[in-house]
């Protein structure tokens, strides 16, 4: 899906759909990756490359 397109949770392209990058340089809609990260236990991984998920800039999702 294009980043300017709609994800399943959005009504219109670009509306309330900020992008967030992981340390692995994969980008996701913020609410999509947060939903993914909170569903992963014990450690979240990037859905694309399976590296341990960290938000770009070093913040972890503990």
PQR file with spaces between the fields and no chain letter, atoms N, CA, C, O and H, PARSE charges and radii, in Angstrom:
ATOM       1  N    UNK     1       0.846   -1.171    0.000 -0.4000 1.5000
ATOM       2  CA   UNK     1       0.000    0.000    0.000 -0.0000 2.0000
ATOM       3  C    UNK     1       0.891    1.234    0.000  0.5500 1.7000
ATOM       4  O    UNK     1       1.894    1.284    0.712 -0.5500 1.4000
ATOM       5  N    UNK     2       0.533    2.196   -0.777 -0.4000 1.5000
ATOM       6  CA   UNK     2       1.276    3.461   -0.810 -0.0000 2.0000
ATOM       7  C    UNK     2       1.080    4.191    0.511  0.5500 1.7000
ATOM       8  O    UNK     2       0.014    4.104    1.121 -0.5500 1.4000
ATOM       9  H    UNK     2      -0.282    2.155   -1.355  0.4000 1.0000
ATOM      10  N    UNK     3       2.111    4.915    0.953 -0.4000 1.5000
ATOM      11  CA   UNK     3       2.019    5.622    2.225 -0.0000 2.0000
ATOM      12  C    UNK     3       0.948    6.704    2.200  0.5500 1.7000
ATOM      13  O    UNK     3       0.406    7.056    3.248 -0.5500 1.4000
ATOM      14  H    UNK     3       2.976    4.987    0.457  0.4000 1.0000
ATOM      15  N    UNK     4       0.633    7.239    1.022 -0.4000 1.5000
ATOM      16  CA   UNK     4      -0.407    8.262    0.955 -0.0000 2.0000
ATOM      17  C    UNK     4      -1.777    7.638    0.719  0.5500 1.7000
ATOM      18  O    UNK     4      -2.761    8.354    0.534 -0.5500 1.4000
ATOM      19  H    UNK     4       1.073    6.953    0.171  0.4000 1.0000
ATOM      20  N    UNK     5      -1.847    6.319    0.724 -0.4000 1.5000
ATOM      21  CA   UNK     5      -3.112    5.619    0.588 -0.0000 2.0000
ATOM      22  C    UNK     5      -3.739    5.374    1.950  0.5500 1.7000
ATOM      23  O    UNK     5      -3.195    5.771    2.981 -0.5500 1.4000
ATOM      24  H    UNK     5      -1.047    5.737    0.875  0.4000 1.0000
ATOM      25  N    UNK     6      -4.881    4.720    1.939 -0.4000 1.5000
ATOM      26  CA   UNK     6      -5.576    4.418    3.185 -0.0000 2.0000
ATOM      27  C    UNK     6      -5.155    3.054    3.714  0.5500 1.7000
ATOM      28  O    UNK     6      -5.024    2.090    2.960 -0.5500 1.4000
ATOM      29  H    UNK     6      -5.323    4.397    1.102  0.4000 1.0000
ATOM      30  N    UNK     7      -4.949    2.997    5.008 -0.4000 1.5000
ATOM      31  CA   UNK     7      -4.803    1.704    5.655 -0.0000 2.0000
ATOM      32  C    UNK     7      -6.214    1.284    6.078  0.5500 1.7000
ATOM      33  O    UNK     7      -7.136    2.092    5.972 -0.5500 1.4000
ATOM      34  H    UNK     7      -5.056    3.781    5.620  0.4000 1.0000
ATOM      35  N    UNK     8      -6.412    0.070    6.546 -0.4000 1.5000
ATOM      36  CA   UNK     8      -7.766   -0.370    6.907 -0.0000 2.0000
ATOM      37  C    UNK     8      -8.435    0.460    8.003  0.5500 1.7000
ATOM      38  O    UNK     8      -9.663    0.480    8.088 -0.5500 1.4000
ATOM      39  H    UNK     8      -5.663   -0.587    6.633  0.4000 1.0000
ATOM      40  N    UNK     9      -7.656    1.144    8.839 -0.4000 1.5000
ATOM      41  CA   UNK     9      -8.238    1.927    9.932 -0.0000 2.0000
ATOM      42  C    UNK     9      -8.571    3.363    9.548  0.5500 1.7000
ATOM      43  O    UNK     9      -9.260    4.048   10.305 -0.5500 1.4000
ATOM      44  H    UNK     9      -6.659    1.128    8.769  0.4000 1.0000
ATOM      45  N    UNK    10      -8.110    3.834    8.410 -0.4000 1.5000
ATOM      46  CA   UNK    10      -8.294    5.238    8.019 -0.0000 2.0000
ATOM      47  C    UNK    10      -9.468    5.392    7.059  0.5500 1.7000
ATOM      48  O    UNK    10      -9.800    4.480    6.302 -0.5500 1.4000
ATOM      49  H    UNK    10      -7.550    3.278    7.796  0.4000 1.0000
ATOM      50  N    UNK    11     -10.075    6.545    7.110 -0.4000 1.5000
ATOM      51  CA   UNK    11     -11.209    6.842    6.229 -0.0000 2.0000
ATOM      52  C    UNK    11     -10.764    7.483    4.915  0.5500 1.7000
ATOM      53  O    UNK    11     -11.278    7.145    3.848 -0.5500 1.4000
ATOM      54  H    UNK    11      -9.805    7.286    7.725  0.4000 1.0000
ATOM      55  N    UNK    12      -9.808    8.408    4.996 -0.4000 1.5000
ATOM      56  CA   UNK    12      -9.339    9.134    3.821 -0.0000 2.0000
ATOM      57  C    UNK    12      -7.819    9.078    3.750  0.5500 1.7000
ATOM      58  O    UNK    12      -7.158    9.063    4.788 -0.5500 1.4000
ATOM      59  H    UNK    12      -9.390    8.683    5.862  0.4000 1.0000
ATOM      60  N    UNK    13      -7.248    9.045    2.539 -0.4000 1.5000
ATOM      61  CA   UNK    13      -5.784    9.021    2.418 -0.0000 2.0000
ATOM      62  C    UNK    13      -5.138   10.204    3.125  0.5500 1.7000
ATOM      63  O    UNK    13      -5.531   11.353    2.924 -0.5500 1.4000
ATOM      64  H    UNK    13      -7.785    9.056    1.696  0.4000 1.0000
ATOM      65  N    UNK    14      -4.141    9.907    3.957 -0.4000 1.5000
ATOM      66  CA   UNK    14      -3.377   10.954    4.619 -0.0000 2.0000
ATOM      67  C    UNK    14      -3.986   11.502    5.890  0.5500 1.7000
ATOM      68  O    UNK    14      -3.292   12.162    6.663 -0.5500 1.4000
ATOM      69  H    UNK    14      -3.823    8.973    4.120  0.4000 1.0000
ATOM      70  N    UNK    15      -5.263   11.251    6.132 -0.4000 1.5000
ATOM      71  CA   UNK    15      -5.922   11.803    7.319 -0.0000 2.0000
ATOM      72  C    UNK    15      -5.514   11.042    8.572  0.5500 1.7000
ATOM      73  O    UNK    15      -5.708    9.830    8.668 -0.5500 1.4000
ATOM      74  H    UNK    15      -5.827   10.715    5.504  0.4000 1.0000
ATOM      75  N    UNK    16      -4.946   11.768    9.532 -0.4000 1.5000
ATOM      76  CA   UNK    16      -4.569   11.177   10.818 -0.0000 2.0000
ATOM      77  C    UNK    16      -3.753    9.902   10.656  0.5500 1.7000
ATOM      78  O    UNK    16      -3.915    8.952   11.422 -0.5500 1.4000
ATOM      79  H    UNK    16      -4.788   12.752    9.454  0.4000 1.0000
ATOM      80  N    UNK    17      -2.894    9.885    9.678 -0.4000 1.5000
ATOM      81  CA   UNK    17      -2.106    8.694    9.400 -0.0000 2.0000
ATOM      82  C    UNK    17      -0.623    9.064    9.346  0.5500 1.7000
ATOM      83  O    UNK    17       0.006    8.899    8.301 -0.5500 1.4000
ATOM      84  H    UNK    17      -2.762   10.656    9.056  0.4000 1.0000
ATOM      85  N    UNK    18      -0.044    9.566   10.457 -0.4000 1.5000
ATOM      86  CA   UNK    18       1.368    9.942   10.426 -0.0000 2.0000
ATOM      87  C    UNK    18       2.252    8.719   10.237  0.5500 1.7000
ATOM      88  O    UNK    18       1.916    7.617   10.670 -0.5500 1.4000
ATOM      89  H    UNK    18      -0.555    9.700   11.306  0.4000 1.0000
ATOM      90  N    UNK    19       3.379    8.931    9.587 -0.4000 1.5000
ATOM      91  CA   UNK    19       4.338    7.850    9.366 -0.0000 2.0000
ATOM      92  C    UNK    19       5.382    7.833   10.464  0.5500 1.7000
ATOM      93  O    UNK    19       5.750    8.874   11.009 -0.5500 1.4000
ATOM      94  H    UNK    19       3.652    9.827    9.235  0.4000 1.0000
ATOM      95  N    UNK    20       5.853    6.637   10.780 -0.4000 1.5000
ATOM      96  CA   UNK    20       6.928    6.461   11.755 -0.0000 2.0000
ATOM      97  C    UNK    20       7.938    5.494   11.152  0.5500 1.7000
ATOM      98  O    UNK    20       7.570    4.508   10.513 -0.5500 1.4000
ATOM      99  H    UNK    20       5.554    5.792   10.337  0.4000 1.0000
ATOM     100  N    UNK    21       9.215    5.790   11.363 -0.4000 1.5000
ATOM     101  CA   UNK    21      10.277    4.932   10.843 -0.0000 2.0000
ATOM     102  C    UNK    21      10.882    4.133   11.977  0.5500 1.7000
ATOM     103  O    UNK    21      11.022    4.620   13.099 -0.5500 1.4000
ATOM     104  H    UNK    21       9.515    6.591   11.882  0.4000 1.0000
ATOM     105  N    UNK    22      11.237    2.901   11.666 -0.4000 1.5000
ATOM     106  CA   UNK    22      11.973    2.081   12.613 -0.0000 2.0000
ATOM     107  C    UNK    22      13.466    2.257   12.389  0.5500 1.7000
ATOM     108  O    UNK    22      13.890    2.824   11.382 -0.5500 1.4000
ATOM     109  H    UNK    22      11.123    2.506   10.755  0.4000 1.0000
ATOM     110  N    UNK    23      14.259    1.767   13.335 -0.4000 1.5000
ATOM     111  CA   UNK    23      15.714    1.814   13.205 -0.0000 2.0000
ATOM     112  C    UNK    23      16.169    1.050   11.963  0.5500 1.7000
ATOM     113  O    UNK    23      17.253    1.309   11.439 -0.5500 1.4000
ATOM     114  H    UNK    23      13.914    1.307   14.153  0.4000 1.0000
ATOM     115  N    UNK    24      15.355    0.120   11.493 -0.4000 1.5000
ATOM     116  CA   UNK    24      15.669   -0.669   10.298 -0.0000 2.0000
ATOM     117  C    UNK    24      15.308    0.069    9.011  0.5500 1.7000
ATOM     118  O    UNK    24      15.496   -0.468    7.920 -0.5500 1.4000
ATOM     119  H    UNK    24      14.475   -0.090   11.919  0.4000 1.0000
ATOM     120  N    UNK    25      14.793    1.293    9.127 -0.4000 1.5000
ATOM     121  CA   UNK    25      14.400    2.151    8.004 -0.0000 2.0000
ATOM     122  C    UNK    25      13.124    1.713    7.292  0.5500 1.7000
ATOM     123  O    UNK    25      12.872    2.149    6.169 -0.5500 1.4000
ATOM     124  H    UNK    25      14.640    1.729   10.013  0.4000 1.0000
ATOM     125  N    UNK    26      12.317    0.862    7.917 -0.4000 1.5000
ATOM     126  CA   UNK    26      11.000    0.571    7.367 -0.0000 2.0000
ATOM     127  C    UNK    26      10.014    1.568    7.971  0.5500 1.7000
ATOM     128  O    UNK    26      10.094    1.888    9.157 -0.5500 1.4000
ATOM     129  H    UNK    26      12.522    0.507    8.829  0.4000 1.0000
ATOM     130  N    UNK    27       9.094    2.053    7.156 -0.4000 1.5000
ATOM     131  CA   UNK    27       8.121    3.056    7.595 -0.0000 2.0000
ATOM     132  C    UNK    27       6.721    2.449    7.638  0.5500 1.7000
ATOM     133  O    UNK    27       6.345    1.639    6.790 -0.5500 1.4000
ATOM     134  H    UNK    27       9.029    1.793    6.192  0.4000 1.0000
ATOM     135  N    UNK    28       5.967    2.862    8.647 -0.4000 1.5000
ATOM     136  CA   UNK    28       4.601    2.380    8.831 -0.0000 2.0000
ATOM     137  C    UNK    28       3.731    3.530    9.316  0.5500 1.7000
ATOM     138  O    UNK    28       4.233    4.510    9.866 -0.5500 1.4000
ATOM     139  H    UNK    28       6.273    3.519    9.336  0.4000 1.0000
ATOM     140  N    UNK    29       2.430    3.406    9.111 -0.4000 1.5000
ATOM     141  CA   UNK    29       1.507    4.335    9.749 -0.0000 2.0000
ATOM     142  C    UNK    29       1.652    4.137   11.251  0.5500 1.7000
ATOM     143  O    UNK    29       1.768    3.006   11.722 -0.5500 1.4000
ATOM     144  H    UNK    29       2.022    2.609    8.664  0.4000 1.0000
ATOM     145  N    UNK    30       1.645    5.225   12.000 -0.4000 1.5000
ATOM     146  CA   UNK    30       1.879    5.167   13.443 -0.0000 2.0000
ATOM     147  C    UNK    30       0.913    4.214   14.140  0.5500 1.7000
ATOM     148  O    UNK    30       1.345    3.345   14.897 -0.5500 1.4000
ATOM     149  H    UNK    30       1.550    6.144   11.618  0.4000 1.0000
ATOM     150  N    UNK    31      -0.382    4.365   13.894 -0.4000 1.5000
ATOM     151  CA   UNK    31      -1.340    3.512   14.604 -0.0000 2.0000
ATOM     152  C    UNK    31      -1.241    2.053   14.175  0.5500 1.7000
ATOM     153  O    UNK    31      -1.570    1.160   14.956 -0.5500 1.4000
ATOM     154  H    UNK    31      -0.732    5.071   13.279  0.4000 1.0000
ATOM     155  N    UNK    32      -0.795    1.797   12.954 -0.4000 1.5000
ATOM     156  CA   UNK    32      -0.624    0.410   12.494 -0.0000 2.0000
ATOM     157  C    UNK    32       0.540   -0.264   13.218  0.5500 1.7000
ATOM     158  O    UNK    32       0.400   -1.385   13.706 -0.5500 1.4000
ATOM     159  H    UNK    32      -0.527    2.522   12.319  0.4000 1.0000
ATOM     160  N    UNK    33       1.696    0.416   13.291 -0.4000 1.5000
ATOM     161  CA   UNK    33       2.859   -0.199   13.934 -0.0000 2.0000
ATOM     162  C    UNK    33       2.645   -0.299   15.443  0.5500 1.7000
ATOM     163  O    UNK    33       3.106   -1.258   16.061 -0.5500 1.4000
ATOM     164  H    UNK    33       1.810    1.327   12.894  0.4000 1.0000
ATOM     165  N    UNK    34       1.958    0.666   16.048 -0.4000 1.5000
ATOM     166  CA   UNK    34       1.685    0.560   17.484 -0.0000 2.0000
ATOM     167  C    UNK    34       0.806   -0.653   17.788  0.5500 1.7000
ATOM     168  O    UNK    34       1.019   -1.347   18.781 -0.5500 1.4000
ATOM     169  H    UNK    34       1.584    1.446   15.547  0.4000 1.0000
ATOM     170  N    UNK    35      -0.174   -0.899   16.936 -0.4000 1.5000
ATOM     171  CA   UNK    35      -1.036   -2.069   17.106 -0.0000 2.0000
ATOM     172  C    UNK    35      -0.202   -3.351   16.977  0.5500 1.7000
ATOM     173  O    UNK    35      -0.378   -4.293   17.749 -0.5500 1.4000
ATOM     174  H    UNK    35      -0.347   -0.335   16.129  0.4000 1.0000
ATOM     175  N    UNK    36       0.706   -3.377   15.993 -0.4000 1.5000
ATOM     176  CA   UNK    36       1.569   -4.539   15.773 -0.0000 2.0000
ATOM     177  C    UNK    36       2.505   -4.758   16.964  0.5500 1.7000
ATOM     178  O    UNK    36       2.611   -5.869   17.484 -0.5500 1.4000
ATOM     179  H    UNK    36       0.849   -2.612   15.366  0.4000 1.0000
ATOM     180  N    UNK    37       3.177   -3.695   17.387 -0.4000 1.5000
ATOM     181  CA   UNK    37       4.159   -3.794   18.470 -0.0000 2.0000
ATOM     182  C    UNK    37       3.499   -4.279   19.761  0.5500 1.7000
ATOM     183  O    UNK    37       4.062   -5.118   20.463 -0.5500 1.4000
ATOM     184  H    UNK    37       3.091   -2.793   16.965  0.4000 1.0000
ATOM     185  N    UNK    38       2.318   -3.764   20.079 -0.4000 1.5000
ATOM     186  CA   UNK    38       1.668   -4.165   21.325 -0.0000 2.0000
ATOM     187  C    UNK    38       1.131   -5.594   21.263  0.5500 1.7000
ATOM     188  O    UNK    38       0.857   -6.191   22.304 -0.5500 1.4000
ATOM     189  H    UNK    38       1.860   -3.082   19.509  0.4000 1.0000
ATOM     190  N    UNK    39       0.978   -6.147   20.072 -0.4000 1.5000
ATOM     191  CA   UNK    39       0.494   -7.524   19.951 -0.0000 2.0000
ATOM     192  C    UNK    39       1.630   -8.546   19.998  0.5500 1.7000
ATOM     193  O    UNK    39       1.375   -9.746   20.096 -0.5500 1.4000
ATOM     194  H    UNK    39       1.201   -5.662   19.226  0.4000 1.0000
ATOM     195  N    UNK    40       2.864   -8.088   19.931 -0.4000 1.5000
ATOM     196  CA   UNK    40       4.030   -8.977   19.907 -0.0000 2.0000
ATOM     197  C    UNK    40       4.600   -9.148   21.307  0.5500 1.7000
ATOM     198  O    UNK    40       4.903   -8.161   21.978 -0.5500 1.4000
ATOM     199  H    UNK    40       3.071   -7.113   19.851  0.4000 1.0000
ATOM     200  N    UNK    41       4.749  -10.392   21.751 -0.4000 1.5000
ATOM     201  CA   UNK    41       5.365  -10.651   23.051 -0.0000 2.0000
ATOM     202  C    UNK    41       6.350  -11.794   22.912  0.5500 1.7000
ATOM     203  O    UNK    41       6.091  -12.686   22.104 -0.5500 1.4000
ATOM     204  H    UNK    41       4.503  -11.193   21.205  0.4000 1.0000
ATOM     205  N    UNK    42       7.425  -11.838   23.613 -0.4000 1.5000
ATOM     206  CA   UNK    42       7.851  -10.839   24.587 -0.0000 2.0000
ATOM     207  C    UNK    42       8.562   -9.662   23.941  0.5500 1.7000
ATOM     208  O    UNK    42       8.685   -8.614   24.575 -0.5500 1.4000
ATOM     209  H    UNK    42       7.636  -11.114   24.270  0.4000 1.0000
ATOM     210  N    UNK    43       9.034   -9.788   22.713 -0.4000 1.5000
ATOM     211  CA   UNK    43       9.789   -8.721   22.052 -0.0000 2.0000
ATOM     212  C    UNK    43       9.187   -8.443   20.679  0.5500 1.7000
ATOM     213  O    UNK    43       8.961   -9.368   19.898 -0.5500 1.4000
ATOM     214  H    UNK    43       8.934  -10.639   22.198  0.4000 1.0000
ATOM     215  N    UNK    44       8.932   -7.188   20.389 -0.4000 1.5000
ATOM     216  CA   UNK    44       8.378   -6.806   19.094 -0.0000 2.0000
ATOM     217  C    UNK    44       9.462   -6.813   18.026  0.5500 1.7000
ATOM     218  O    UNK    44      10.615   -6.471   18.288 -0.5500 1.4000
ATOM     219  H    UNK    44       9.116   -6.437   21.023  0.4000 1.0000
ATOM     220  N    UNK    45       9.075   -7.205   16.824 -0.4000 1.5000
ATOM     221  CA   UNK    45       9.970   -7.229   15.675 -0.0000 2.0000
ATOM     222  C    UNK    45       9.314   -6.485   14.521  0.5500 1.7000
ATOM     223  O    UNK    45       8.089   -6.400   14.440 -0.5500 1.4000
ATOM     224  H    UNK    45       8.138   -7.482   16.610  0.4000 1.0000
ATOM     225  N    UNK    46      10.138   -5.949   13.631 -0.4000 1.5000
ATOM     226  CA   UNK    46       9.630   -5.279   12.432 -0.0000 2.0000
ATOM     227  C    UNK    46       8.853   -6.298   11.596  0.5500 1.7000
ATOM     228  O    UNK    46       9.351   -7.399   11.363 -0.5500 1.4000
ATOM     229  H    UNK    46      11.133   -6.018   13.697  0.4000 1.0000
ATOM     230  N    UNK    47       7.649   -5.957   11.140 -0.4000 1.5000
ATOM     231  CA   UNK    47       6.881   -6.894   10.331 -0.0000 2.0000
ATOM     232  C    UNK    47       7.500   -7.159    8.957  0.5500 1.7000
ATOM     233  O    UNK    47       7.144   -8.137    8.299 -0.5500 1.4000
ATOM     234  H    UNK    47       7.245   -5.062   11.329  0.4000 1.0000
ATOM     235  N    UNK    48       8.418   -6.303    8.521 -0.4000 1.5000
ATOM     236  CA   UNK    48       9.034   -6.482    7.201 -0.0000 2.0000
ATOM     237  C    UNK    48      10.320   -7.305    7.259  0.5500 1.7000
ATOM     238  O    UNK    48      10.496   -8.231    6.467 -0.5500 1.4000
ATOM     239  H    UNK    48       8.708   -5.509    9.055  0.4000 1.0000
ATOM     240  N    UNK    49      11.220   -6.977    8.188 -0.4000 1.5000
ATOM     241  CA   UNK    49      12.540   -7.625    8.196 -0.0000 2.0000
ATOM     242  C    UNK    49      12.784   -8.482    9.433  0.5500 1.7000
ATOM     243  O    UNK    49      13.795   -9.179    9.514 -0.5500 1.4000
ATOM     244  H    UNK    49      11.077   -6.225    8.831  0.4000 1.0000
ATOM     245  N    UNK    50      11.867   -8.436   10.396 -0.4000 1.5000
ATOM     246  CA   UNK    50      11.935   -9.230   11.624 -0.0000 2.0000
ATOM     247  C    UNK    50      13.051   -8.826   12.580  0.5500 1.7000
ATOM     248  O    UNK    50      13.326   -9.543   13.541 -0.5500 1.4000
ATOM     249  H    UNK    50      11.046   -7.869   10.331  0.4000 1.0000
ATOM     250  N    UNK    51      13.703   -7.675   12.327 -0.4000 1.5000
ATOM     251  CA   UNK    51      14.668   -7.163   13.309 -0.0000 2.0000
ATOM     252  C    UNK    51      13.903   -6.703   14.537  0.5500 1.7000
ATOM     253  O    UNK    51      12.725   -6.356   14.456 -0.5500 1.4000
ATOM     254  H    UNK    51      13.479   -7.093   11.546  0.4000 1.0000
ATOM     255  N    UNK    52      14.592   -6.703   15.686 -0.4000 1.5000
ATOM     256  CA   UNK    52      13.977   -6.184   16.902 -0.0000 2.0000
ATOM     257  C    UNK    52      13.485   -4.766   16.624  0.5500 1.7000
ATOM     258  O    UNK    52      14.239   -3.934   16.120 -0.5500 1.4000
ATOM     259  H    UNK    52      15.549   -6.985   15.752  0.4000 1.0000
ATOM     260  N    UNK    53      12.223   -4.489   16.950 -0.4000 1.5000
ATOM     261  CA   UNK    53      11.650   -3.181   16.635 -0.0000 2.0000
ATOM     262  C    UNK    53      12.160   -2.120   17.591  0.5500 1.7000
ATOM     263  O    UNK    53      12.079   -2.265   18.810 -0.5500 1.4000
ATOM     264  H    UNK    53      11.610   -5.165   17.360  0.4000 1.0000
ATOM     265  N    UNK    54      12.684   -1.055   17.017 -0.4000 1.5000
ATOM     266  CA   UNK    54      13.019    0.160   17.746 -0.0000 2.0000
ATOM     267  C    UNK    54      12.608    1.322   16.864  0.5500 1.7000
ATOM     268  O    UNK    54      12.839    1.313   15.655 -0.5500 1.4000
ATOM     269  H    UNK    54      12.750   -0.936   16.026  0.4000 1.0000
ATOM     270  N    UNK    55      11.993    2.327   17.484 -0.4000 1.5000
ATOM     271  CA   UNK    55      11.658    3.520   16.731 -0.0000 2.0000
ATOM     272  C    UNK    55      12.946    4.223   16.360  0.5500 1.7000
ATOM     273  O    UNK    55      13.882    4.255   17.158 -0.5500 1.4000
ATOM     274  H    UNK    55      11.806    2.334   18.467  0.4000 1.0000
ATOM     275  N    UNK    56      13.011    4.783   15.171 -0.4000 1.5000
ATOM     276  CA   UNK    56      14.215    5.487   14.739 -0.0000 2.0000
ATOM     277  C    UNK    56      14.519    6.591   15.738  0.5500 1.7000
ATOM     278  O    UNK    56      13.642    7.379   16.094 -0.5500 1.4000
ATOM     279  H    UNK    56      12.250    4.757   14.522  0.4000 1.0000
ATOM     280  N    UNK    57      15.736    6.642   16.176 -0.4000 1.5000
ATOM     281  CA   UNK    57      16.135    7.602   17.194 -0.0000 2.0000
ATOM     282  C    UNK    57      16.456    6.926   18.513  0.5500 1.7000
ATOM     283  O    UNK    57      16.895    7.587   19.455 -0.5500 1.4000
ATOM     284  H    UNK    57      16.448    6.002   15.887  0.4000 1.0000
ATOM     285  N    UNK    58      16.242    5.606   18.597 -0.4000 1.5000
ATOM     286  CA   UNK    58      16.663    4.851   19.760 -0.0000 2.0000
ATOM     287  C    UNK    58      15.605    4.555   20.795  0.5500 1.7000
ATOM     288  O    UNK    58      15.875    3.822   21.746 -0.5500 1.4000
ATOM     289  H    UNK    58      15.885    5.069   17.832  0.4000 1.0000
ATOM     290  N    UNK    59      14.387    5.106   20.644 -0.4000 1.5000
ATOM     291  CA   UNK    59      13.342    4.825   21.627 -0.0000 2.0000
ATOM     292  C    UNK    59      12.885    3.380   21.493  0.5500 1.7000
ATOM     293  O    UNK    59      12.658    2.896   20.384 -0.5500 1.4000
ATOM     294  H    UNK    59      14.167    5.701   19.871  0.4000 1.0000
ATOM     295  N    UNK    60      12.749    2.691   22.623 -0.4000 1.5000
ATOM     296  CA   UNK    60      12.264    1.321   22.607 -0.0000 2.0000
ATOM     297  C    UNK    60      10.811    1.290   23.024  0.5500 1.7000
ATOM     298  O    UNK    60      10.299    2.252   23.596 -0.5500 1.4000
ATOM     299  H    UNK    60      12.933    3.084   23.524  0.4000 1.0000
ATOM     300  N    UNK    61      10.147    0.182   22.737 -0.4000 1.5000
ATOM     301  CA   UNK    61       8.712    0.055   22.983 -0.0000 2.0000
ATOM     302  C    UNK    61       8.435   -0.771   24.226  0.5500 1.7000
ATOM     303  O    UNK    61       7.608   -1.682   24.174 -0.5500 1.4000
ATOM     304  H    UNK    61      10.564   -0.599   22.272  0.4000 1.0000
ATOM     305  N    UNK    62       9.086   -0.491   25.328 -0.4000 1.5000
ATOM     306  CA   UNK    62       8.878   -1.265   26.556 -0.0000 2.0000
ATOM     307  C    UNK    62       7.617   -0.829   27.251  0.5500 1.7000
ATOM     308  O    UNK    62       7.275   -1.367   28.304 -0.5500 1.4000
ATOM     309  H    UNK    62       9.757    0.249   25.370  0.4000 1.0000
